[in-house]
């Protein structure tokens, strides 16, 4: 492994381009001043010994020497040996919350990035301890098995993001379950290692905001504590609440719920405190000033630390002598050159080498410096070889497990499950080695391809497709390797049911390797699946349209029924009004009839009275007439019968 002991001194290399710019400005100004005195050809004759090429060469040598001295101060080192040593340490598993609520910015820059930076600083302060990482949201998975390779641990921590898990939530119980599984020694471990592992103190650190957590976490922490494993918790965020930003390009919006209300995330301190109490640990509230890891580190340092034997990079050899000697040589050559043409330049001119002196010297310096970095390439080769060894072992275990499953039987199923679990651990370790092999050489095709295969076996198909894409789209890569990369990229898309992308990948693979029958078969299979997917989508669309039409018909029927009901209600209301009006009309008629009867009764009484008065008058007249006749008869001496004329 290659490294610089004092990396911050490398910033001094930035002064070289600044000095180059200053030199060019001075050179241009000097040239303009000479042009003011006379023509260039005349000045060359007046100053035949003056040489611009030698001056440029001197400056190039000086800058190269300065770069060598800066690199020597940074002290390049190469890990030369692996040593077995005794360490005192604690096994630490960190459970990192990657749910969307960790994007809240109540801790700058946001909860997740602040946690990642704080954890990297925490790892820098560890001495002999082993560390691992579990990420979780609605579900959990082991991002890094427990290891003492701090460089690999920091690399994995820097890659943690909320996009790693699609299922939202805060399933702390699942994260604790995975963490304790990583801490408990395997039953197949040899007795000495098992004894040492049992003596080692173990700690789980949960970093979360505790929102939307599952209630099983406290019970899980209590069961873990029964195994003498301490559970600490760090609460990230504020209790007053904070919106979750959603960035779309240059614009920033905030996460909304199904009703369109802005989602506010709050730290659930009560849940995290309960988990810490159940796990025998402490709870720390993180803020911008203190992220809580230092308090947890004090608790860890106070724990019992057993002596553990482990193979580690123990010794680095300093290689500062190489750039230092090279810089001194270049500086000496620069001092031996003057600003005038030396006598031996004519010989170089005759051989047409004079104008290439600076280029040759710089090329020589670069070649020497490249040789100094050759150890880094060896480390990368060792890493990829180790990754291949782990991957092949995992493949063998996987093949054995598949055969056992085909044979059937309960015992075979249990054995196959154990082998698949061992294979998954080996795939993860192989991934770590492949990533280490590309710490400096990001575009190493073979390492990227092998990384993709290990991710594919871990069912991380999206990440696997990205790794294969790095190889497939590099025009400088070997065509056979690119064809395989396109093929596996198509397989990854096929697993994700991205059939069109899969078809495109298979076609690109066949362009590079037209005779690959497996790719042709997979291409036809992907086309068939795409047709089925489109048919299913069409059926779903038709079903949706039918449901929509039925819904519209139902709505129309409901509307017609409502109109009919409304009309019926109106008719009923009219009838009711008529019924209400009929009694009123009857009362009015009755009143009129009574009034009429009263009027008729009054007229009748008046008529009867008039008739009575007339009758009385007639009777009175008759009496008077009778009296007159009677008196007349009495005078005549005989009675006369008188008839009535009415």
C-alpha positions in Angstrom: 0.0 0.0 0.0 1.3 3.4 -1.0 0.7 6.6 1.0 2.1 10.0 1.8 2.9 10.5 5.5 2.3 14.3 5.3 -0.3 14.7 2.6 -1.0 18.3 3.4 2.4 19.3 2.1 1.3 18.3 -1.4 -0.7 21.5 -1.6 2.6 23.2 -2.1 2.6 21.8 -5.7 0.0 24.5 -6.5 2.8 27.1 -6.4 4.4 25.7 -9.5 1.7 26.7 -12.1 1.7 30.2 -10.4 5.5 30.5 -10.9 5.1 29.3 -14.5 2.5 32.1 -15.2 4.8 34.7 -13.7 7.7 33.5 -15.7 5.7 33.7 -19.0 4.6 37.2 -18.2 8.2 38.3 -17.5 9.4 36.5 -20.7 6.8 38.3 -22.9 7.7 41.7 -21.4 11.4 41.1 -21.9 10.8 40.2 -25.5 8.8 43.4 -26.1 11.6 45.5 -24.6 14.2 43.9 -26.9 11.9 44.6 -29.9 11.9 48.3 -29.0 15.7 48.4 -29.5 15.8 46.9 -33.0 14.9 44.1 -35.2 15.1 40.6 -33.9 17.6 39.4 -36.5 19.9 42.3 -35.7 19.8 41.7 -32.0 20.6 38.0 -32.5 23.8 39.1 -34.4 24.7 41.5 -31.6 24.1 38.9 -28.9 25.0 35.6 -30.5 25.6 33.8 -27.1 22.2 34.6 -25.7 19.9 31.5 -25.7 16.2 31.6 -24.9 16.0 27.8 -25.1 18.6 27.4 -22.3 16.8 29.9 -20.1 13.5 27.9 -20.6 15.4 24.7 -19.8 16.9 26.2 -16.6 13.4 27.3 -15.5 11.9 23.9 -16.3 14.7 22.1 -14.3 14.1 24.4 -11.4 10.4 23.8 -11.3 10.8 20.1 -11.6 13.4 20.1 -8.7 10.9 22.2 -6.6 8.2 19.6 -7.3 10.6 16.8 -6.2 11.5 18.6 -3.0 7.8 19.1 -2.1 7.1 15.4 -2.7 10.1 14.5 -0.6 8.8 16.6 2.3 5.4 14.8 2.0 7.4 11.6 2.5 6.0 8.9 0.2 5.8 5.6 2.0 5.2 2.0 0.9 3.8 -0.8 3.1 6.6 -3.3 2.8 5.5 -6.1 5.1 2.7 -7.7 7.0 3.3 -8.4 10.7 1.5 -10.3 13.4 1.0 -8.1 16.4 -1.0 -8.0 19.6 -3.6 -5.3 19.8 -6.0 -4.2 22.6 -9.3 -3.2 21.3 -13.1 -3.2 21.3 -15.4 -4.5 18.5 -17.7 -1.7 17.4 -20.6 -1.9 15.0 -22.2 1.4 13.9 -25.9 1.4 12.8 -26.4 4.4 10.6 -29.9 5.7 9.8 -30.2 6.5 6.0 -34.0 7.3 5.9 -35.1 10.5 4.1 -35.6 12.3 7.4 -31.7 12.3 7.7 -31.6 14.9 4.9 -33.0 17.6 7.2 -30.7 20.5 7.6 -31.1 21.4 11.3 -27.5 20.1 11.5 -25.2 21.5 8.8 -24.9 20.5 6.0 -27.5 17.9 6.9 -28.0 15.1 9.4 -26.5 12.3 7.3 -23.4 14.1 6.0 -22.7 15.5 9.4 -22.9 12.0 10.8 -20.6 10.6 8.1 -18.0 13.3 8.8 -18.2 12.8 12.6 -17.9 9.0 12.2 -14.8 9.4 10.0 -13.2 11.5 12.7 -14.3 8.9 15.2 -12.5 6.2 13.3 -9.3 8.3 13.1 -9.2 8.3 16.9 -9.6 4.5 17.3 -6.5 2.6 18.5 -6.6 -1.1 17.9 -10.4 -1.3 17.8 -12.3 -3.0 15.0 -15.3 -1.3 13.4 -18.2 -2.3 11.1 -21.2 -0.6 9.6 -24.9 -1.4 9.2 -27.2 1.0 7.3 -30.9 0.9 7.8 -34.2 2.6 7.0 -37.3 0.5 6.5 -35.0 -2.5 6.3 -31.3 -3.0 7.1 -28.2 -4.6 5.5 -24.5 -4.8 6.5 -22.6 -2.2 4.5 -19.2 -3.2 6.0 -18.3 -6.4 8.0 -16.3 -5.8 11.1 -12.6 -5.0 10.2 -9.5 -3.2 11.5 -8.9 -1.7 8.0 -9.8 1.9 8.8 -9.1 3.1 5.3 -11.7 0.8 3.9 -14.1 1.7 6.7 -13.8 5.4 5.9 -14.3 4.7 2.2 -17.6 2.9 2.8 -18.8 5.6 5.2 -18.2 8.3 2.6 -20.4 6.3 0.1 -23.4 6.1 2.5 -26.5 7.9 1.1 -30.3 7.8 1.5 -30.6 6.2 -2.0 -29.2 2.9 -0.7 -32.5 1.7 0.7 -35.9 2.5 -1.0 -38.1 1.2 1.8 -38.7 4.1 4.2 -39.0 4.0 8.0 -36.6 3.5 10.9 -36.3 -0.2 11.7 -33.7 0.0 14.4 -34.6 -3.5 15.6 -33.5 -5.0 12.2 -30.3 -3.0 12.3 -29.5 -4.2 15.8 -30.2 -7.8 14.7 -27.6 -7.6 11.9 -25.1 -5.8 14.1 -25.2 -8.4 16.8 -24.9 -11.2 14.2 -21.7 -9.5 13.0 -20.3 -9.3 16.6 -21.1 -12.8 17.7 -18.3 -15.3 16.7 -19.0 -18.1 14.3 -19.4 -21.5 15.8 -16.9 -22.9 13.2 -14.2 -20.5 14.4 -11.2 -22.3 16.0 -11.2 -22.4 19.9 -8.3 -19.9 20.4 -9.9 -17.3 18.2 -13.3 -18.0 19.8 -11.9 -17.5 23.3 -10.3 -14.2 22.2 -13.5 -13.1 20.5 -15.5 -13.8 23.6 -13.1 -11.8 25.8 -13.3 -8.8 23.5 -15.7 -6.1 24.6 -18.4 -5.4 22.1 -20.3 -2.2 21.4 -23.2 -1.2 19.1 -23.7 2.5 18.3 -27.0 3.6 16.8 -27.0 6.9 15.0 -30.6 8.0 14.1 -33.3 10.6 14.6 -35.5 7.8 16.0 -38.5 8.9 13.9 -41.1 6.3 12.8 -39.2 3.6 14.7 -40.5 0.1 15.4 -41.3 -0.7 19.0 -39.3 -4.0 19.0 -36.0 -2.0 19.2 -36.0 -1.7 23.0 -36.7 -5.4 23.4 -34.0 -6.3 21.0 -31.5 -4.0 22.8 -32.4 -5.7 26.1 -31.7 -9.2 24.6 -28.4 -7.9 23.1 -27.3 -6.6 26.5 -27.9 -10.1 28.0 -25.0 -11.2 25.8 -22.7 -8.5 27.4 -23.0 -6.2 24.4 -23.5 -2.5 25.1 -25.9 -0.4 22.9 -25.3 3.3 22.8 -27.5 5.7 20.9 -26.8 9.1 19.3 -29.8 11.3 18.5 -29.4 13.4 15.4 -31.6 16.6 14.8 -33.8 18.9 16.8 -36.9 18.1 18.7 -38.8 21.2 17.4 -38.9 19.8 13.9 -37.4 20.6 10.5 -38.7 20.2 6.9 -37.0 17.7 4.5 -35.5 19.5 1.5 -35.9 18.0 -2.0 -33.5 19.3 -4.6 -34.6 19.4 -8.2 -31.7 20.9 -10.1 -31.1 24.4 -8.9 -34.5 24.6 -7.2 -35.2 23.5 -3.6 -38.6 22.2 -2.5 -39.7 20.4 0.6 -41.2 16.9 1.0 -44.9 16.8 1.1 -47.3 14.2 2.4 -50.3 12.7 0.4 -52.5 15.7 1.4 -49.9 18.2 0.2 -48.8 19.3 3.7 -45.0 19.9 4.3 -43.5 16.9 6.2 -41.8 18.0 9.5 -39.3 15.5 11.0 -38.5 15.6 14.7 -36.0 13.9 16.8 -37.6 11.2 19.0 -35.4 11.4 22.0 -37.7 9.2 24.2 -37.3 6.2 21.9 -33.5 6.5 21.6 -33.2 6.9 25.4 -35.3 3.8 26.0 -33.1 1.8 23.6 -29.9 3.0 25.3 -31.3 2.2 28.8 -32.4 -1.2 27.6 -28.9 -1.9 26.1 -27.0 -0.7 29.1 -25.5 2.2 27.2 -25.7 6.0 27.1 -27.7 8.4 25.0 -26.1 11.5 23.5 -27.9 14.3 21.7 -25.9 15.5 18.7 -25.8 19.1 17.6 -23.6 21.3 15.4 -21.0 21.7 18.2 -20.9 18.1 19.4 -21.9 15.1 17.4 -21.7 12.8 20.4 -19.0 10.3 19.2 -16.4 11.7 21.6 -18.6 11.0 24.6 -19.2 7.4 23.2 -15.4 7.1 22.7 -14.8 7.9 26.4 -17.2 5.1 27.3 -15.4 2.7 24.9 -11.9 3.5 26.2 -13.1 2.8 29.8 -14.1 -0.7 28.8 -12.0 -3.8 29.2 -9.8 -4.4 26.1 -8.4 -7.9 25.6 -5.2 -8.7 23.7 -6.2 -9.8 20.2 -3.8 -11.2 17.6 -4.4 -10.0 14.1 -2.6 -9.6 10.8 -2.3 -5.9 9.8 -0.1 -3.5 7.8 2.4 -2.8 10.5 5.4 -1.1 8.9 5.9 1.4 6.1 9.2 2.2 4.4 9.8 5.9 3.6 10.8 6.6 0.0 11.5 10.3 0.3 15.1 9.7 -0.8 14.1 9.1 -4.4 12.4 12.5 -5.1 15.0 14.2 -2.9 18.0 12.8 -4.8 16.2 13.5 -8.1 15.6 17.1 -7.1 19.2 17.6 -6.1 20.4 16.3 -9.4 18.1 18.6 -11.4 19.1 21.5 -9.2 22.8 20.8 -9.9 22.2 20.6 -13.7 20.3 23.9 -13.5 23.3 25.5 -11.7 25.7 24.2 -14.3 23.7 25.9 -17.1 24.1 29.6 -17.9 21.9 32.0 -19.8 24.2 31.8 -22.8 24.8 29.1 -25.4 27.3 26.5 -24.1 29.9 25.2 -26.5 28.4 21.8 -26.6 25.1 23.2 -28.0 26.5 23.1 -31.5 26.9 19.3 -31.2 23.2 19.1 -30.0 22.2 21.3 -32.8 23.9 19.2 -35.4 22.2 16.1 -34.0 18.8 18.0 -33.9 18.5 17.5 -30.2 19.0 21.0 -28.8 15.3 21.9 -28.8 14.4 18.7 -27.0 16.7 19.1 -24.0 14.0 20.4 -21.6 11.5 17.7 -22.8 14.0 14.9 -22.3 15.0 16.1 -18.8 11.3 16.5 -17.7 10.5 13.1 -19.2 13.4 11.5 -17.3 12.1 13.1 -14.1 8.6 11.8 -14.7 9.8 8.3 -15.4 11.8 8.2 -12.1 8.8 9.4 -10.2 6.6 6.9 -11.8 9.0 4.1 -10.7 8.7 5.4 -7.2 4.9 4.8 -7.4 5.2 1.3 -8.7 4.6 -0.1 -5.3 1.1 1.3 -5.5 0.4 -0.8 -8.6 1.6 -3.9 -6.7 -0.8 -3.2 -3.9 -3.6 -2.8 -6.3 -2.7 -6.1 -8.0 -2.6 -7.8 -4.6 -6.0 -6.4 -3.7 -7.6 -7.6 -6.9 -6.0 -11.0 -6.6 -7.3 -11.3 -3.0 -10.7 -10.2 -4.3 -10.6 -12.9 -7.0 -9.7 -15.5 -4.5 -12.6 -14.5 -2.2 -15.0 -14.3 -5.1 -14.0 -17.8 -6.4 -14.5 -19.3 -3.0 -17.9 -17.6 -2.7 -18.8 -19.0 -6.2 -17.9 -22.5 -5.1 -20.0 -22.2 -1.9 -22.9 -20.9 -4.0 -22.7 -23.8 -6.5 -22.6 -26.3 -3.6 -25.6 -24.7 -2.0 -27.6 -24.8 -5.3 -26.9 -28.5 -5.7 -28.0 -29.2 -2.1 -31.3 -27.3 -2.8 -31.9 -29.3 -5.9 -31.4 -32.6 -4.0 -34.1 -31.5 -1.5 -34.5 -32.4 2.2 -34.6 -30.4 5.3 -31.0 -31.0 6.3 -29.8 -30.1 2.8 -31.9 -26.9 2.9 -30.3 -25.9 6.2 -26.8 -26.6 5.0 -27.5 -24.8 1.7 -28.7 -21.7 3.7 -25.5 -21.7 5.8 -23.4 -22.0 2.6 -25.3 -19.1 1.0 -24.7 -17.0 4.0 -20.9 -17.8 4.0 -20.9 -17.0 0.2 -22.6 -13.6 0.9 -19.9 -12.7 3.4 -17.2 -13.6 0.9 -18.9 -11.6 -1.9 -18.9 -8.6 0.5 -15.2 -9.0 1.4 -14.4 -9.4 -2.3 -16.2 -6.1 -3.0 -14.0 -4.4 -0.4 -10.9 -5.7 -2.0 -12.0 -4.6 -5.5 -12.8 -1.2 -4.2 -9.3 -1.0 -2.5 -7.7 -1.9 -5.8 -9.2 1.2 -7.3 -8.4 3.8 -4.6 -6.1 5.7 -7.0 -6.8 4.0 -10.4 -10.6 4.6 -10.8 -10.8 3.4 -14.4 -9.2 0.0 -14.0 -11.3 -2.1 -16.2 -10.6 -5.4 -14.7 -11.2 -4.2 -11.2 -14.5 -2.5 -12.2 -15.7 -5.6 -14.0 -14.9 -7.9 -11.0 -16.6 -5.3 -8.7 -19.7 -5.5 -10.8 -19.8 -9.3 -10.6 -19.5 -9.2 -6.8 -22.3 -6.6 -6.6 -24.4 -8.7 -8.9 -24.1 -11.7 -6.6 -25.1 -9.6 -3.7 -28.3 -8.7 -5.7 -27.2 -5.0 -5.8 -28.2 -4.9 -9.5 -28.3 -1.1 -9.9 -24.7 -0.7 -8.5 -23.6 -3.7 -10.5 -24.9 -2.2 -13.7 -23.0 1.1 -13.0 -19.8 -0.9 -12.5 -20.2 -2.8 -15.7 -21.1 0.5 -17.5 -17.7 1.9 -16.5 -16.0 -0.8 -18.4 -18.5 -1.2 -21.3 -18.4 2.5 -22.4 -14.6 2.9 -22.3 -13.5 2.8 -25.9 -9.9 2.1 -24.9 -10.9 -1.2 -23.1 -10.5 -4.6 -24.6 -13.4 -5.5 -26.9 -13.9 -8.9 -25.4 -14.1 -7.5 -21.9 -16.4 -4.7 -23.1 -18.7 -7.4 -24.7 -18.8 -9.3 -21.4 -19.5 -6.0 -19.5 -22.4 -5.2 -21.8 -23.7 -8.7 -21.4 -23.6 -8.6 -17.6 -25.0 -5.0 -17.7 -28.0 -6.4 -19.6 -28.4 -9.2 -17.0 -28.4 -6.5 -14.3 -31.1 -4.5 -16.0 -33.0 -7.7 -16.7 -33.1 -8.4 -12.9 -34.5 -4.9 -12.4 -37.1 -5.5 -15.1 -35.7 -2.7 -17.2 -36.2 -4.7 -20.4 -35.5 -2.0 -22.9 -32.2 -1.1 -21.3 -31.4 -4.8 -21.1 -32.1 -5.2 -24.8 -29.9 -2.2 -25.7 -27.0 -3.7 -23.6 -27.3 -7.1 -25.3 -27.3 -5.5 -28.7 -24.1 -3.6 -27.9 -22.6 -6.8 -26.7 -23.4 -8.6 -29.9 -21.9 -5.7 -31.9 -18.5 -6.5 -30.2 -19.0 -10.3 -30.1 -21.6 -11.4 -32.7 -21.1 -15.2 -32.1 -22.1 -15.2 -28.4 -25.0 -17.5 -28.2 -25.8 -16.7 -24.5 -26.2 -13.1 -25.3 -28.5 -13.9 -28.3 -30.6 -16.1 -26.1 -30.8 -13.5 -23.4 -31.7 -10.9 -26.0 -34.6 -12.9 -27.2 -35.7 -13.6 -23.7 -35.6 -9.9 -22.9 -37.6 -9.0 -26.0 -40.2 -11.6 -24.9 -40.3 -10.1 -21.4 -40.6 -6.6 -22.9 -43.6 -7.7 -25.0 -45.2 -9.3 -22.0 -44.5 -6.2 -20.0 -46.0 -4.0 -22.7 -49.0 -6.3 -23.0 -49.5 -6.2 -19.2 -49.2 -2.5 -19.3 -51.7 -2.3 -22.1 -54.0 -4.6 -20.2 -53.6 -2.5 -17.1 -54.3 0.6 -19.2 -57.4 -1.1 -20.8 -58.5 -2.2 -17.4 -58.0 1.3 -16.1 -59.9 2.7 -19.1 -62.7 0.1 -18.5 -62.8 0.9 -14.9 -62.9 4.6 -15.8 -65.7 4.0 -18.3 -67.6 2.0 -15.7 -67.0 4.6 -13.2 -68.3 7.3 -15.6 -71.3 5.1 -16.3 -71.9 4.5 -12.7 -71.5 8.2 -12.1 -74.0 9.0 -14.8 -76.4 6.4 -13.4 -75.9 7.9 -10.0 -76.4 11.3 -11.5 -79.6 10.2 -13.3 -80.8 8.5 -10.1 -80.1 11.7 -8.2 -82.0 13.7 -10.7 -84.9 11.2 -10.6 -84.7 11.3 -6.8 -84.7 15.1 -6.9 -87.7 15.1 -9.2 -89.5 12.7 -7.0 -88.6 14.8 -4.0 -89.9 17.9 -5.9 -93.1 16.1 -6.8 -93.5 14.9 -3.2 -92.9 18.4 -2.0 -95.5 19.7 -4.4 -98.0 17.1 -3.3 -97.2 18.0 0.3 -97.7 21.6 -0.5 -101.0 20.8 -2.2 -102.0 18.7 0.7 -101.0 21.6 3.0 -102.9 24.0 0.7 -106.1 21.8 0.5 -106.9 22.1 4.2 -106.3 25.8 4.0 -108.6 26.0 0.9 -111.2 23.9 2.6 -111.1 26.2 5.6 -111.5 29.2 3.3 -114.4 27.5 1.5 -116.0 26.6 4.8 -115.6 30.1 6.0 -117.1 31.4 2.8 -120.0 28.9 3.0 -120.6 30.0 6.6 -120.4 33.6 5.5 -122.8 32.8 2.6 -125.1 31.0 4.9 -125.0 33.8 7.4 -125.8 36.2 4.5 -128.6 33.9 3.2 -130.0 33.5 6.8 -130.1 37.3 7.2 -131.8 37.8 3.8 -134.4 35.1 4.6 -135.0 36.6 8.0 -135.4 40.0 6.4 -137.8 38.5 3.7 -139.8 36.6 6.3 -140.1 39.7 8.4 -141.2 41.6 5.3 -143.7 38.9 4.4 -144.9 38.8 8.0 -145.4 42.5 8.0 -147.2 42.3 4.6 -149.4 39.5 5.9 -150.1 41.5 9.0 -150.9 44.5 6.9 -153.3 42.4 4.7 -154.9 40.8 7.7 -155.4 44.2 9.2 -156.8 45.4 5.9 -159.1 42.3 5.8 -160.3 43.0 9.2 -161.0 46.5 8.4 -162.9 45.4 5.2 -164.9 42.8 7.1 -165.8 45.3 9.6 -166.9 47.7 6.9 -169.0 44.9 5.2 -170.4 43.8 8.4 -171.5 47.3 9.1 -172.9 47.6 5.6 -174.8 44.2 6.0 -176.1 45.3 9.2 -177.4 48.2 7.5 -178.9 46.1 4.7 -180.3 43.4 7.0 -178.8 40.3 5.5 -175.2 38.6 5.6 -173.1 38.3 2.4 -170.2 35.8 2.0 -167.0 37.5 1.0 -164.2 35.5 -0.8 -160.6 36.2 -0.4 -158.6 37.4 -3.4 -155.1 36.1 -2.3 
